[in-house]
Amino acid sequence: MRWDIREPCPSCPYRKDVPVGTWNRTEFENLLASDEDPMRGGIFGCHKYRHRPKEERRPCVGWFLDQQRRGMPSIQLRLAGMFGGQEAIDFNNEANDGGHEIYSSIAEMCEANGADEARFKQDDDDWEDER
């Protein structure tokens, strides 16, 4: 993993100025599911680097800022930061919103994009019927 970007990219789903509908609702549902358990959830990667080899991928800065605001609940992020060397330390200290308004929570971002957290958390049979 690389730590060389410092602000959310132009189509980052955490930015409020990115048009709703840019991302598929299932992306947000997957993020909600991953965020429910910080022990199992992975690092939400920047979509621009999704198809690159693992060592060339970058974390989503919007996601990281949300994690930072919540005290770094993701165990995977903590471990990656511990072993990321100086580049990870610099990223932690320098990541910023780039002057863009960012959603105040994952739930707010997901709800704005059609993935309602309350509906998502219903039992699996009910949720399956709503797809």
C-alpha positions in Angstrom: 0.0 0.0 0.0 1.2 3.5 -0.8 0.4 6.6 1.3 1.2 9.4 -1.1 -2.1 11.1 -1.7 -3.3 13.7 0.8 -6.8 14.7 -0.1 -9.9 13.1 -1.5 -9.9 12.6 -5.3 -12.4 14.5 -7.5 -14.9 11.6 -7.5 -14.5 10.5 -3.9 -17.8 9.4 -2.4 -17.1 11.1 0.9 -17.1 14.5 -0.9 -20.5 16.2 -0.8 -19.9 17.9 -4.1 -19.7 14.5 -6.0 -23.1 14.0 -7.7 -25.3 11.4 -6.0 -25.5 8.4 -8.3 -21.8 8.5 -9.3 -21.4 5.3 -7.2 -23.7 2.2 -7.2 -25.8 1.7 -4.1 -24.1 -1.7 -3.5 -20.7 0.1 -3.0 -22.2 1.9 0.0 -24.0 -1.2 1.3 -20.6 -3.0 1.2 -19.0 -0.1 3.1 -21.7 -0.2 5.8 -21.2 -4.0 6.2 -17.5 -3.6 6.4 -17.7 -0.8 8.9 -20.0 -2.8 11.3 -17.1 -4.8 12.6 -13.8 -3.0 12.8 -12.0 -6.2 13.6 -13.0 -7.8 10.2 -13.5 -4.8 8.0 -10.7 -4.0 5.5 -9.2 -0.7 4.4 -11.5 1.2 2.0 -9.2 1.8 -0.9 -9.3 4.7 -3.4 -11.3 3.6 -6.4 -8.7 5.1 -8.8 -6.2 2.4 -7.7 -8.6 -0.5 -7.3 -7.3 -2.6 -10.2 -3.6 -2.0 -9.6 -1.3 -4.5 -7.8 -1.7 -4.5 -4.0 1.6 -2.6 -3.4 0.4 0.3 -5.7 -3.1 0.7 -4.0 -3.9 3.7 -1.8 -6.4 4.2 1.0 -9.4 6.4 0.3 -8.6 9.8 1.9 -12.2 10.5 2.6 -12.6 7.2 4.4 -9.4 7.8 6.3 -10.6 11.2 7.4 -13.8 9.6 8.7 -11.7 6.9 10.5 -9.5 9.7 12.0 -12.6 11.6 13.2 -13.8 8.4 14.9 -10.5 7.5 16.6 -9.3 4.9 14.0 -11.7 2.1 14.7 -10.4 0.0 11.8 -7.9 -2.5 13.1 -6.7 -3.1 9.5 -5.9 0.6 9.2 -4.0 0.7 12.5 -1.9 -2.3 11.5 -1.2 -0.9 8.0 -0.2 2.4 9.5 2.2 0.7 12.0 4.0 -1.0 9.2 3.8 1.7 6.6 6.9 3.5 7.7 7.5 7.3 7.4 5.1 7.5 4.4 2.2 6.3 6.6 3.2 8.7 9.4 3.3 11.6 7.0 -0.1 10.6 5.5 -1.6 10.5 9.0 -0.3 14.0 9.8 -1.0 15.6 6.4 -4.3 14.0 5.1 -6.9 16.7 4.7 -10.2 17.5 3.0 -8.6 19.7 0.4 -11.2 22.4 1.2 -14.1 20.2 0.2 -17.1 19.6 2.4 -17.1 16.0 3.5 -20.0 13.9 4.9 -20.0 13.9 8.7 -20.4 10.1 8.9 -20.5 7.0 6.8 -24.2 6.7 7.6 -24.9 10.2 6.2 -22.9 9.5 3.1 -24.6 6.2 2.5 -28.1 7.5 3.1 -27.5 10.4 0.7 -26.6 7.8 -1.9 -29.6 5.5 -1.4 -28.2 3.0 1.0 -30.3 3.5 4.1 -28.5 2.1 7.1 -31.7 1.2 8.9 -33.0 -0.8 6.0 -29.6 -2.4 5.5 -29.6 -3.7 9.1 -32.9 -5.5 8.8 -32.7 -9.3 8.9 -31.3 -10.8 5.7 -34.7 -12.1 4.4 -36.4 -8.7 4.6 -33.4 -7.0 3.1 -33.1 -9.5 0.3 -36.7 -8.8 -0.7 -36.0 -5.1 -1.1 -33.3 -5.4 -3.6 
